[in-house]
Amino acid sequence: MAVTQLRSLPSRRSAERQALAEAIERRTAALDAVKRINQAHEESTEVAYRASQALKVAEAAFVEAQADGDAHLAAAVLGELDGRPSAADIEAAVTQAANDLSIARRTRDALAQRAQREATEAEGAERQVEEAVRAVLASEASVTIDATLREAAALQDQLGAKRALLSFLRSSCSSVAAMPIRAFLEASQYPYEETINKARQHPACQPWADALKALGSDADTPLPI
């Protein structure tokens, strides 16, 4: 079995790899910001919920005090509230709860908007990493690409000759003997090229797929060339 040689990297990064390293750092920072802000948004959502519940409790107490009417006022003057808040305290509590809820909702909404912006920046940072990986591939794999193209062209010529011979033999054979030839010639010549996803499944692509995936996280990952 052939062993794919990994290219050893020079001690100093190329311009393409340095650009990739910087893109990875920007993406890491962007993802950290997204995580931090999303967590803050979740916490602010919980704060807004608690503030909403507190306002409901304060409003219910206010409605109850209003229902008592003058009796509540008289009890306050006579010192008979037994620890219950006065009407003024209840009204102030409603105002405070409403203000707290307003601030909590504004904070939550502001964090939601910020989270959207940071998510967009993280997506852009990811695209920059992908572009930087392509730049590294273009700068370092040109020799491998050229050699593979020459080898593929030679093999394609050989395959064309074999197919021409099979086509000639099919026309010269009986129908029964020609059946496997016809099946071969009518099948897709390059089934792995039908879709890009199918091409990526070929074992020959695996070392490259693994290297490019790792390169997206480590700018010093060697390529299999």
C-alpha positions in Angstrom: 0.0 0.0 0.0 1.3 3.4 -1.0 2.2 5.7 1.9 1.4 9.4 1.5 4.3 11.6 2.5 3.6 14.7 4.5 5.5 17.7 3.5 7.6 19.0 6.4 7.1 22.7 7.0 9.8 25.3 7.1 10.5 26.9 10.4 9.0 30.2 9.2 5.4 30.4 8.0 4.7 31.4 4.4 2.7 34.5 3.9 -0.4 32.4 3.1 0.0 30.4 6.3 0.5 33.5 8.4 -2.7 35.0 6.9 -4.4 31.7 7.8 -3.2 31.8 11.4 -4.5 35.4 11.7 -7.8 34.4 10.2 -8.1 31.5 12.7 -7.4 33.9 15.6 -10.1 36.3 14.4 -12.6 33.4 14.1 -11.7 32.2 17.6 -12.3 35.6 19.0 -15.5 36.0 17.1 -16.8 32.6 18.3 -15.8 33.5 21.9 -17.8 36.8 21.6 -20.8 34.9 20.3 -20.7 32.5 23.2 -20.3 35.2 25.8 -23.1 37.4 24.4 -25.5 34.5 23.9 -24.9 33.5 27.6 -25.6 37.1 28.6 -28.7 37.1 26.5 -30.0 34.0 28.2 -29.4 35.5 31.6 -31.1 38.7 30.6 -34.1 36.8 29.4 -34.4 35.1 32.8 -34.0 38.5 34.5 -36.8 39.9 32.3 -39.0 37.0 33.2 -38.5 37.5 36.9 -39.1 41.2 36.5 -42.4 40.5 34.7 -43.5 38.2 37.5 -42.5 40.8 40.1 -44.6 43.4 38.3 -47.6 41.1 38.3 -47.3 40.6 42.1 -47.0 44.4 42.7 -50.0 45.1 40.5 -52.0 42.5 42.3 -51.2 44.0 45.6 -52.1 47.5 44.2 -55.5 46.2 43.0 -56.1 44.6 46.4 -55.3 47.8 48.2 -57.6 49.8 45.9 -60.4 47.3 46.6 -60.0 48.0 50.4 -60.4 51.7 49.6 -60.6 54.0 52.5 -60.4 51.1 55.0 -56.7 50.6 54.0 -56.0 54.3 54.4 -57.6 54.4 57.8 -55.7 51.3 59.0 -52.5 53.0 57.9 -53.3 56.1 60.0 -54.3 54.0 63.0 -51.2 51.8 62.8 -53.3 48.7 62.1 -51.6 47.5 58.9 -49.9 44.7 60.8 -46.8 44.9 58.7 -48.7 45.3 55.4 -47.3 48.1 53.1 -49.1 51.4 52.9 -50.9 52.4 49.7 -48.1 54.8 48.9 -45.5 52.0 49.3 -47.6 49.7 47.1 -47.9 52.3 44.4 -44.2 53.0 44.6 -43.5 49.2 44.3 -45.6 49.0 41.1 -43.7 51.9 39.6 -40.3 50.4 40.5 -41.3 47.0 39.2 -42.5 48.5 35.9 -39.2 50.4 35.6 -37.2 47.2 36.4 -39.1 45.3 33.7 -38.6 48.1 31.1 -34.8 48.1 31.8 -34.7 44.2 31.7 -36.5 44.0 28.4 -34.4 46.8 26.8 -31.2 45.0 28.0 -32.5 41.7 26.6 -33.4 43.2 23.3 -30.1 45.0 23.0 -28.2 41.8 23.7 -30.3 40.0 21.1 -29.3 42.6 18.5 -25.7 42.4 19.5 -25.8 38.6 19.3 -27.1 38.8 15.7 -24.2 41.2 14.8 -21.6 39.0 16.4 -23.0 35.9 14.7 -22.8 37.6 11.3 -19.2 38.6 12.1 -18.4 35.0 13.1 -19.8 33.7 9.8 -17.6 36.2 8.0 -14.6 35.1 10.0 -15.3 31.5 9.1 -15.4 32.4 5.4 -12.1 34.1 5.7 -10.6 31.0 7.2 -11.9 28.9 4.3 -10.5 31.4 1.8 -7.1 31.3 3.6 -7.1 27.5 3.5 -7.6 27.6 -0.2 -4.8 30.1 -0.6 -2.4 27.8 1.3 -3.5 24.9 -0.9 -3.0 26.9 -4.1 0.5 28.0 -3.0 1.7 24.6 -1.9 -0.1 22.0 -3.9 0.8 23.2 -7.4 3.5 20.6 -8.0 1.1 17.8 -6.8 -1.7 19.2 -9.0 0.6 19.3 -12.1 1.9 15.8 -11.5 -1.5 14.4 -10.9 -2.9 16.1 -14.1 -0.1 14.5 -16.2 -0.6 11.1 -14.6 -4.4 11.3 -15.1 -4.0 12.4 -18.7 -1.7 9.3 -19.4 -4.2 7.0 -17.7 -7.0 8.6 -19.6 -5.3 7.8 -22.8 -4.8 4.2 -21.7 -8.4 3.9 -20.7 -9.5 5.4 -24.0 -7.5 2.7 -25.9 -9.0 -0.1 -23.8 -12.6 1.3 -24.4 -11.9 1.5 -28.1 -10.7 -2.1 -28.2 -13.8 -3.2 -26.2 -16.1 -1.4 -28.5 -14.5 -3.1 -31.5 -14.7 -6.5 -29.8 -18.4 -5.9 -28.9 -19.2 -5.3 -32.5 -17.4 -8.5 -33.5 -18.8 -10.8 -30.8 -22.1 -12.6 -30.5 -24.8 -10.8 -28.6 -24.3 -13.0 -25.5 -20.6 -12.4 -25.4 -21.0 -8.7 -26.0 -23.4 -8.2 -23.0 -20.7 -7.6 -20.3 -18.8 -5.3 -22.7 -22.0 -3.3 -23.4 -22.7 -3.0 -19.7 -19.2 -1.8 -19.0 -19.2 0.8 -21.8 -22.6 2.1 -21.0 -21.8 2.6 -17.3 -20.5 5.9 -16.0 -16.8 6.2 -16.7 -16.1 8.2 -13.6 -18.9 7.5 -11.0 -17.0 9.3 -8.3 -17.3 12.5 -10.3 -21.1 12.5 -10.5 -21.3 14.9 -7.5 -18.7 16.7 -5.4 -19.9 14.9 -2.3 -19.4 11.5 -4.0 -15.9 12.5 -5.2 -14.9 13.4 -1.6 -15.8 9.8 -0.6 -13.0 8.3 -2.7 -10.2 6.9 -0.6 -7.6 9.0 -2.5 -9.2 12.2 -1.2 -9.2 11.2 2.5 -5.6 12.3 3.3 -6.3 15.7 1.7 -9.7 16.0 3.4 -8.2 15.3 6.8 -5.3 17.7 6.2 -7.6 20.6 5.0 -10.0 20.1 8.0 -7.0 20.2 10.4 -5.6 23.2 8.5 -8.8 25.1 9.3 -7.8 25.0 13.0 -4.0 24.8 12.9 -2.1 26.9 10.3 1.0 24.7 10.7 -0.8 21.5 9.6 1.3 19.9 6.8 -0.3 18.9 3.4 0.0 15.4 2.1 2.3 16.4 -0.8 
